[in-house]
Amino acid sequence: MLWLKAIFNEIVGLFVEDGSFAIAILAWLALLWVVLPHLPIVSAWRAMILFVGLIAILIDSALRQARQR
């Protein structure tokens, strides 16, 4: 049964290397999904908010990885 868990961990590891990075992205998407429909802004700005947030998460993750090495 341990081999099944090892296979599962390897498959998940292919897609999610940094768990906090993945959780931050999911949290950002969930927050925007809840908040953005209630804001009276143009959809182009909604896309920009999504993009800027994802870039900020990416930069934060890259800086954390650089500090660890």
C-alpha positions as CSV (number, residue, x, y, z in Angstrom):
1,M,0.0,0.0,0.0
2,L,3.0,2.3,0.5
3,W,3.8,2.1,-3.2
4,L,0.3,3.5,-4.0
5,K,0.9,6.5,-1.7
6,A,4.3,7.0,-3.3
7,I,2.8,7.0,-6.8
8,F,0.1,9.5,-5.7
9,N,2.7,11.8,-4.1
10,E,4.8,11.7,-7.3
11,I,1.8,12.6,-9.5
12,V,0.7,15.4,-7.2
13,G,4.3,16.6,-7.1
14,L,4.3,16.9,-10.9
15,F,1.7,19.6,-10.7
16,V,2.2,21.1,-7.2
17,E,5.8,21.6,-6.2
18,D,5.2,24.4,-3.7
19,G,2.0,23.9,-1.7
20,S,1.9,27.5,-0.3
21,F,2.1,28.8,-3.9
22,A,-0.9,26.7,-5.0
23,I,-2.9,27.6,-1.9
24,A,-2.2,31.3,-2.4
25,I,-3.4,31.1,-6.0
26,L,-6.6,29.2,-5.0
27,A,-7.2,31.7,-2.2
28,W,-6.8,34.7,-4.6
29,L,-9.1,33.1,-7.2
30,A,-11.7,32.4,-4.5
31,L,-11.5,35.9,-3.1
32,L,-12.0,37.5,-6.5
33,W,-14.8,35.1,-7.3
34,V,-16.7,36.3,-4.2
35,V,-15.7,40.0,-4.3
36,L,-15.5,41.0,-8.0
37,P,-19.2,40.5,-8.9
38,H,-20.2,43.0,-6.3
39,L,-17.8,45.8,-7.5
40,P,-19.1,48.2,-10.1
41,I,-16.0,48.1,-12.4
42,V,-15.4,47.3,-16.0
43,S,-14.4,43.7,-16.8
44,A,-11.1,44.8,-18.3
45,W,-10.1,46.1,-14.8
46,R,-11.3,42.8,-13.3
47,A,-8.8,41.0,-15.6
48,M,-6.1,43.4,-14.6
49,I,-6.8,42.8,-10.8
50,L,-6.6,39.1,-11.4
51,F,-3.3,39.4,-13.3
52,V,-1.6,41.8,-10.8
53,G,-2.6,39.5,-7.9
54,L,-1.2,36.4,-9.6
55,I,2.0,38.2,-10.6
56,A,2.4,39.3,-6.9
57,I,1.9,35.7,-5.7
58,L,4.5,34.5,-8.3
59,I,7.1,37.1,-7.3
60,D,6.6,36.4,-3.6
61,S,7.0,32.6,-4.2
62,A,10.1,33.2,-6.3
63,L,11.7,35.4,-3.7
64,R,10.9,32.9,-0.9
65,Q,12.5,30.1,-3.0
66,A,15.6,32.3,-3.7
67,R,16.1,33.0,0.0
68,Q,15.9,29.2,0.8
69,R,18.8,28.4,-1.6
